[in-house]
Amino acid sequence: MKKLLFGILINIFFVSRSFSFSYTEDNRWLHSNEPVKYKINTTGAPAGAITAIDAAFTTWQNASYSWITFDNDGTGNYTFQEDNINSLSWGYAFGAVAASANYDYYPITEKDIVFESSLNWSTSTPPQSNCFDVQNIATHEIGHWLRLKDLYAVADNEKTMYGYSEPEETKKRSLTTDDINGIRYIYKTVKVPYDFSFLYEAVNDVSSGQQVVITSGNQTLSNDETVPSGITLLIEPNATVNLNGYKITTSSGTITVEEGATLSPNIQRKTQYYSILKGLYPSIASAISDVATNDRIFLGPGSFTENVSMPSYCVLLGDGKNSTTLNGDVSFTSKTGSDILRMAVNGDITVDGGSGIFIYNLNAYDVIDLDMGYNHEVWDVTTAYDGYVELYQTEPLIDEITSTHSINYGVMSYEADFSMEYGTYENKSRAVYSIARADADIA
């Protein structure tokens, strides 16, 4: 005698890579929900029901690549009704062996299961004669919790999500390949290096709405990687990513680097607003080649060696002038609205024309040369060794310039109109070393 297993769901049939499964579209549990907690009402249940139900949840939790997790939150007098409690109970199952329901919210916030109390139930292996097996039926109904639906084709009759069952049946306790592929499709997390050895393999395996997690070890790139639309790449604290001359980018996917993760080198491109990470790069130049207007290129702690030609409307941002060092020259040639800040620069910084270049919070070991242009600003800069600020036919604002050099003053000016305040040089009140045909306003 086969009886219907009932799930209150909308039916949409889906076929993926020759694996057939049925799922409810556009609704699922979110990461923020996990672990999904459930409570069991043992009134009317057979002995051992809690153990059997826990085993059913564990079966789905252990499904390959799925991130979904569950937690038994105890027992109580909870029933098949909307009450913000995920419950499993015995009662009226609408003429079926069991029924499951969610309450049509996105994301899912509550699911319930009711086992028909008028039927005979068993938790033993094998089940008692003429009894339905609790673990067998619970495993099927939890599939509905996860948004899988019933299958009714004869070819599907060995699958956990087949919509009929009979007394003493236990085959639904174990998931078939298609059951697993269904849950993978909805809740897939691919872990590197556990599920795949290499990042490119994992990225090629996932679908929209799923994620790739680099959990640990050293992942060395062998080609550029693009995180597709709808995919999340998460780099966890124990992981190291060696870019090895290649980049990881995305236009409409998500890249997240958790604190404690190691990037070699640590060069990130982010949007100006909301600081959304759009790429990880092997060099500053490769990041600049991808910039959009007002993007920020972030340099992490450590040293970076290359000459940099800045574009307009771009920020080059270090981790701090005592933790990030750029060994190389930086040039702004006829550029507008770009910044360099929070780092030490072992090289010349040259601004040739343009407007609105902002140089801030630096240790400068060579010349900052403002040559032509207007509305440039140099602020909170410490010059050292042979470093100084040189001005020529420009109209900058020079604020808080400090020299640590025993010989040089911090500012040299030639045919320049500039203003400066809060500067100190060798503990002297004046701040300008040389002025030739210049209009200087020094406060």
Phi, psi and omega per residue, in radians:
M1 nan 1.930 3.083
K2 -1.602 2.440 3.114
K3 -2.212 2.669 -3.084
L4 -1.265 2.377 2.943
L5 -1.759 2.157 -2.925
F6 -1.898 2.240 3.039
G7 -2.197 2.258 3.135
I8 -1.436 1.564 -3.034
L9 -2.544 2.810 3.042
I10 -1.622 2.293 -3.023
N11 -1.550 2.153 2.961
I12 -2.346 2.150 -3.115
F13 -1.578 2.389 -3.064
F14 -2.293 2.378 3.059
V15 -2.131 2.200 -3.112
S16 -2.325 2.131 3.069
R17 0.882 0.681 3.128
S18 1.263 0.045 3.044
F19 -1.682 2.154 -3.135
S20 -1.717 2.342 3.010
F21 -2.716 2.860 -3.096
S22 -2.129 2.356 -3.094
Y23 -2.518 2.809 3.106
T24 -1.625 2.178 -2.970
E25 -1.328 2.570 2.937
D26 1.074 0.557 3.048
N27 -2.728 2.368 3.133
R28 -2.958 3.002 2.972
W29 -1.270 2.584 3.072
L30 -1.792 2.844 3.105
H31 -0.961 -0.627 -3.096
S32 -1.154 -0.285 3.104
N33 -1.438 -0.335 -2.983
E34 -1.477 2.635 -0.082
P35 -1.211 2.519 3.080
V36 -1.279 2.060 -3.089
K37 -1.580 2.514 3.108
Y38 -2.412 2.653 3.090
K39 -2.124 2.604 -3.072
I40 -2.073 2.245 2.999
N41 -1.703 1.918 -3.036
T42 -1.505 0.013 3.104
T43 -1.076 2.111 -3.118
G44 1.475 -0.046 -3.109
A45 -1.519 2.676 3.074
P46 -1.307 2.831 3.056
A47 -1.051 2.433 3.133
G48 1.524 0.108 -3.079
A49 -1.111 -0.681 -3.114
I50 -1.083 -0.794 3.133
T51 -1.092 -0.724 -3.126
A52 -1.151 -0.718 -3.139
I53 -1.196 -0.742 3.096
D54 -1.031 -0.696 3.136
A55 -1.119 -0.647 3.133
A56 -1.142 -0.759 3.092
F57 -1.097 -0.717 -3.133
T58 -1.081 -0.621 3.118
T59 -1.014 -0.803 3.111
W60 -1.246 -0.671 -3.136
Q61 -1.085 -0.573 -3.119
N62 -1.502 0.017 3.133
A63 -1.038 2.342 -3.024
S64 -0.956 2.242 3.045
Y65 1.331 -0.091 -3.094
S66 -1.468 2.352 -3.133
W67 -1.540 -0.146 -3.014
I68 -1.149 2.374 3.103
T69 -2.303 2.738 -3.073
F70 -2.283 2.782 3.129
D71 -2.553 2.147 3.055
N72 -1.215 2.025 -3.060
D73 -1.745 0.318 3.051
G74 1.787 -2.969 -3.104
T75 -2.008 2.946 3.115
G76 2.987 3.044 -3.068
N77 -1.542 1.054 -3.111
Y78 -1.762 2.496 -3.068
T79 -2.198 3.133 -3.065
F80 -1.342 1.387 -3.130
Q81 -2.767 2.807 -3.138
E82 -1.330 1.922 -3.116
D83 -2.577 0.299 -3.125
N84 1.149 0.354 3.078
I85 -2.153 2.228 3.002
N86 -1.373 1.952 -3.001
S87 -2.224 2.691 2.988
L88 -2.207 2.206 -3.044
S89 -2.571 2.995 3.052
W90 -1.891 2.349 -3.112
G91 3.110 -2.627 -3.129
Y92 -1.424 2.185 -3.058
A93 -1.933 0.503 3.003
F94 1.073 0.616 3.094
G95 1.448 0.088 3.124
A96 -1.932 3.044 3.053
V97 -1.141 -0.722 3.127
A98 -2.736 2.810 3.122
A99 -2.430 2.602 3.059
S100 -2.263 2.687 -3.139
A101 -2.629 2.548 2.801
N102 -2.102 3.062 -2.973
Y103 -2.001 0.570 2.949
D104 1.006 0.694 3.011
Y105 -1.839 2.658 2.982
Y106 -2.130 2.233 -0.144
P107 -1.248 3.033 3.108
I108 -1.060 2.351 3.095
T109 -2.113 -0.321 3.126
E110 -2.683 2.448 3.008
K111 -2.408 2.521 3.086
D112 -2.272 2.692 3.027
I113 -2.301 2.370 3.026
V114 -2.175 2.297 3.068
F115 -1.715 2.355 -3.097
E116 -1.119 2.048 -3.017
S117 -1.324 -0.270 -3.128
S118 -1.435 -0.163 3.138
L119 -1.602 2.880 3.081
N120 -1.561 2.384 -3.071
W121 -2.197 2.621 -3.123
S122 -2.449 2.649 3.042
T123 -2.149 0.119 -3.104
S124 -1.504 2.906 3.074
T125 -2.196 1.987 -0.076
P126 -1.260 2.872 -3.133
P127 -1.105 2.760 3.071
Q128 -1.173 2.706 -3.073
S129 -0.998 2.363 3.072
N130 1.058 0.467 3.115
C131 -2.049 2.514 3.004
F132 -1.409 2.433 -3.100
D133 -1.466 2.169 -3.063
V134 -1.079 -0.844 -3.103
Q135 -1.103 -0.704 3.140
N136 -1.031 -0.870 -3.090
I137 -1.287 -0.666 3.137
A138 -1.096 -0.702 3.138
T139 -1.061 -0.740 3.091
H140 -1.085 -0.845 -3.068
E141 -1.176 -0.573 3.080
I142 -1.148 -0.540 3.013
G143 -0.977 -0.661 3.056
H144 -1.170 -0.658 3.064
W145 -0.951 -0.640 -3.067
L146 -1.529 0.042 3.046
R147 1.521 0.258 2.933
L148 -1.422 2.673 -3.084
K149 -2.083 2.980 -3.131
D150 -1.192 2.562 2.996
L151 -2.030 2.449 -3.053
Y152 -2.202 -0.019 3.120
A153 -1.236 2.589 3.130
V154 -1.005 -0.638 -3.124
A155 -1.139 -0.269 -3.099
D156 -1.733 0.136 -2.922
N157 -1.259 -0.138 3.077
E158 -1.688 -0.049 -3.056
K159 -1.500 2.647 3.097
T160 -1.021 -0.634 -3.087
M161 -1.547 0.201 2.984
Y162 -1.106 2.357 -2.902
G163 -1.433 0.104 3.098
Y164 -2.182 2.653 3.061
S165 -2.515 3.031 3.126
E166 -2.586 2.821 3.137
P167 -0.987 2.531 3.069
E168 1.263 0.068 3.102
E169 -1.301 2.429 3.101
T170 -2.289 -0.043 -3.028
K171 -1.127 -0.379 3.116
K172 -1.327 -0.159 3.068
R173 -1.071 -0.547 -3.089
S174 -1.905 2.480 -3.108
L175 -1.507 2.441 3.000
T176 -1.483 3.009 3.112
T177 -1.001 -0.703 -3.135
D178 -1.208 -0.657 3.049
D179 -1.042 -0.781 -3.132
I180 -1.142 -0.719 3.124
N181 -1.138 -0.557 3.068
G182 -1.111 -0.826 -3.119
I183 -1.250 -0.567 3.051
R184 -1.082 -0.704 -3.099
Y185 -1.115 -0.667 -3.067
I186 -1.473 -0.698 -2.993
Y187 -2.202 0.771 -2.978
K188 -1.462 2.233 2.881
T189 -2.198 2.137 3.067
V190 -1.755 2.209 -3.088
K191 -1.812 2.286 3.064
V192 -1.926 2.182 0.255
P193 -1.751 0.246 -3.003
Y194 -1.302 -0.861 -3.115
D195 -1.504 -0.635 3.056
F196 -2.356 2.556 -3.128
S197 -1.305 -0.548 -3.002
F198 -2.180 2.586 -3.101
L199 -1.041 -0.732 -3.073
Y200 -1.094 -0.582 3.104
E201 -1.135 -0.744 -3.122
A202 -1.173 -0.774 -3.129
V203 -1.070 -0.631 -3.140
N204 -1.314 -0.215 -3.042
D205 -1.689 -0.368 -3.010
V206 -1.571 2.875 3.094
S207 -2.155 2.941 -3.078
S208 -0.928 2.377 -3.126
G209 1.621 -0.033 -3.098
Q210 -1.967 3.082 -3.037
Q211 -2.437 2.698 3.022
V212 -1.971 2.260 -3.126
V213 -2.079 2.128 2.966
I214 -1.569 1.889 -2.943
T215 -1.575 -0.583 -3.033
S216 -2.928 3.072 3.071
G217 1.379 -3.037 -3.112
N218 -1.925 1.988 3.135
Q219 -1.801 1.947 -3.108
T220 -1.805 2.173 -3.111
L221 -1.291 2.579 3.041
S222 -2.110 0.020 3.071
N223 -2.910 2.889 3.058
D224 -1.104 2.522 3.109
E225 -2.131 2.406 3.045
T226 -2.033 2.188 3.072
V227 -1.450 2.006 -3.024
P228 -1.191 2.910 3.097
S229 -0.995 2.327 3.102
G230 1.446 -0.055 -3.126
I231 -1.794 2.484 3.056
T232 -1.922 2.292 2.967
L233 -1.877 2.085 -3.128
L234 -2.006 2.167 3.095
I235 -1.873 1.965 -3.011
E236 -1.493 2.917 -2.987
P237 -1.014 -0.530 -3.091
N238 -1.566 0.106 -3.072
A239 -1.741 2.597 3.027
T240 -2.136 2.276 3.072
V241 -2.018 1.983 3.073
N242 -1.669 1.918 -3.047
L243 -1.197 -0.485 2.958
N244 0.969 0.635 3.129
G245 1.539 0.010 -3.120
Y246 -2.038 2.989 -3.084
K247 -2.221 2.761 3.012
I248 -2.093 2.111 -3.077
T249 -2.350 2.877 3.040
T250 -2.670 2.630 3.027
S251 -1.866 -0.698 -3.125
S252 -2.357 0.189 2.957
G253 -1.603 -2.856 -3.109
T254 -2.319 2.311 3.011
I255 -2.081 2.194 3.127
T256 -2.222 2.195 3.078
V257 -1.955 1.957 -3.111
E258 -1.353 2.650 3.111
E259 -1.024 2.298 -3.097
G260 1.798 -0.297 3.041
A261 -1.254 2.648 -3.114
T262 -1.967 2.203 3.050
L263 -1.991 2.333 -3.135
S264 -2.253 1.815 -0.085
P265 -1.432 2.948 -3.132
N266 -1.690 1.431 3.113
I267 -2.162 2.016 -3.040
Q268 -2.155 2.445 3.023
R269 -1.861 2.211 -3.113
K270 -2.250 2.740 3.044
T271 -1.301 2.746 3.135
Q272 -1.150 -0.831 -3.088
Y273 -1.629 2.321 3.134
Y274 1.232 -0.072 3.076
S275 0.879 0.862 3.119
I276 -1.363 2.201 -3.100
L277 -1.298 2.169 -3.102
K278 -1.989 -0.210 3.136
G279 -3.048 2.673 3.028
L280 -2.053 2.343 -2.904
Y281 -2.300 2.646 3.113
P282 -1.455 -0.230 -3.136
S283 -2.684 2.799 3.085
I284 -1.156 -0.707 -3.130
A285 -1.045 -0.700 -3.135
S286 -1.199 -0.574 3.061
A287 -1.194 -0.742 3.131
I288 -1.077 -0.609 -3.119
S289 -1.130 -0.338 -3.131
D290 -1.814 -0.006 -2.967
V291 -1.158 2.522 2.902
A292 -1.835 2.937 -3.098
T293 -0.942 2.238 3.085
N294 1.230 0.292 2.996
D295 -1.156 2.760 3.082
R296 -2.046 2.318 3.040
I297 -1.848 2.024 -3.059
F298 -1.770 2.251 3.041
L299 -1.860 2.155 3.134
G300 -1.316 -3.060 3.094
P301 -1.048 2.573 3.122
G302 2.087 -2.983 -3.085
S303 -1.943 2.487 3.130
F304 -2.289 2.244 -3.045
T305 -2.057 1.825 3.013
E306 -3.060 2.707 3.006
N307 -1.461 2.461 -3.015
V308 -2.130 2.225 3.011
S309 -1.889 1.911 -3.014
M310 -1.420 2.482 3.014
P311 -1.517 3.111 3.009
S312 -1.324 2.657 3.038
Y313 0.926 0.956 3.117
C314 -2.533 2.501 3.124
V315 -1.947 2.227 2.994
L316 -1.817 1.968 -2.907
L317 -2.163 2.171 3.074
G318 -1.663 3.113 3.123
D319 -1.440 -0.252 -3.116
G320 2.695 2.593 -3.037
K321 -1.228 -0.172 3.066
N322 -1.865 0.071 -3.138
S323 -2.212 -0.421 3.101
T324 -1.980 2.238 3.126
T325 -2.177 2.223 3.043
L326 -1.834 1.994 3.104
N327 -1.660 1.647 -3.105
G328 2.809 2.944 3.139
D329 -1.504 2.622 3.090
V330 -2.170 2.235 -3.120
S331 -2.189 2.447 3.011
F332 -2.108 1.768 -3.084
T333 -1.868 1.894 -3.123
S334 0.931 0.761 -3.117
K335 -1.884 2.799 -3.073
T336 -2.308 2.376 2.940
G337 1.191 0.530 3.118
S338 -1.926 2.749 -3.073
D339 -2.290 2.677 2.898
I340 -2.363 2.290 -3.030
L341 -2.784 2.808 3.006
R342 1.057 0.917 3.068
M343 -2.840 2.975 2.955
A344 -1.758 2.447 -3.124
V345 -2.126 2.004 3.023
N346 -1.672 1.323 -3.096
G347 2.940 2.954 3.134
D348 -1.344 2.511 2.964
I349 -1.950 2.032 -3.050
T350 -2.059 2.185 3.061
V351 -1.992 1.949 -3.067
D352 -2.045 1.688 -3.131
G353 1.398 -2.858 3.138
G354 1.312 -2.891 -3.124
S355 -2.701 2.708 3.000
G356 1.151 0.591 3.048
I357 -1.495 2.261 -3.031
F358 -1.994 2.062 3.141
I359 -2.030 2.016 -2.896
Y360 -2.495 2.499 2.965
N361 0.937 1.006 -3.118
L362 -2.126 2.686 2.749
N363 -1.740 2.042 -3.069
A364 -1.904 2.060 -3.098
Y365 -1.731 -0.111 3.061
D366 -2.346 -2.813 -2.970
V367 -1.418 2.369 2.883
I368 -1.760 1.882 -2.972
D369 -1.898 1.883 3.070
L370 -1.689 1.760 -3.016
D371 -2.018 1.762 -3.134
M372 1.328 3.050 3.124
G373 1.585 -3.074 -3.086
Y374 -2.687 2.807 3.130
N375 1.055 0.467 3.008
H376 -1.410 2.777 -3.129
E377 -2.479 2.323 3.035
V378 -2.117 2.115 -2.957
W379 -2.510 2.373 3.076
D380 0.986 1.004 -3.140
V381 -2.086 2.322 3.049
T382 -1.853 2.066 3.086
T383 -1.607 2.511 -3.091
A384 -2.541 2.933 -3.116
Y385 0.929 -2.049 3.130
D386 -1.719 0.297 -3.044
G387 -1.407 2.530 3.026
Y388 -2.853 2.957 3.089
V389 -1.769 2.198 -3.135
E390 -2.030 2.293 -3.068
L391 -2.077 2.421 3.086
Y392 -2.608 2.076 3.110
Q393 0.778 0.959 -3.123
T394 -2.476 2.916 -3.107
E395 -2.233 1.232 -3.087
P396 -1.637 2.935 2.911
L397 -1.864 2.157 -3.090
I398 -2.024 1.964 -3.080
D399 -2.216 2.490 2.986
E400 0.892 0.966 3.072
I401 -1.721 2.224 -3.105
T402 -2.208 2.335 3.106
S403 -1.895 2.371 3.054
T404 -1.842 0.043 -3.097
H405 -1.360 2.511 -3.072
S406 -1.412 -0.257 -3.096
I407 -2.015 -0.959 -3.018
N408 -1.269 2.552 2.819
Y409 -1.426 3.077 -3.001
G410 -1.623 -0.367 -3.051
V411 -2.283 2.298 3.002
M412 -2.105 2.388 -3.030
S413 -2.326 2.422 3.099
Y414 -2.477 2.029 -3.116
E415 0.902 0.902 -3.118
A416 -2.240 2.591 3.066
D417 -1.995 1.881 -3.057
F418 -2.516 2.847 3.046
S419 -2.198 2.606 -3.131
M420 -2.578 2.496 3.045
E421 -2.521 2.728 3.083
Y422 1.149 0.378 3.098
G423 -1.583 2.568 3.055
T424 -2.361 2.355 -3.134
Y425 -2.364 2.066 3.141
E426 0.873 0.624 3.133
N427 1.047 0.447 3.100
K428 -1.839 2.698 -3.067
S429 -1.324 -0.478 3.139
R430 -1.572 2.699 -2.990
A431 -2.160 -0.091 -3.035
V432 -1.869 2.210 -3.120
Y433 -1.425 -0.762 -3.072
S434 -2.537 2.285 3.070
I435 -2.250 2.204 3.085
A436 -2.271 2.036 -3.126
R437 0.872 0.791 -3.106
A438 -2.151 2.583 3.047
D439 -1.794 1.782 -3.045
A440 -1.920 2.313 3.077
D441 -2.029 1.849 -3.028
I442 -2.067 2.128 3.125
A443 -1.855 nan nan
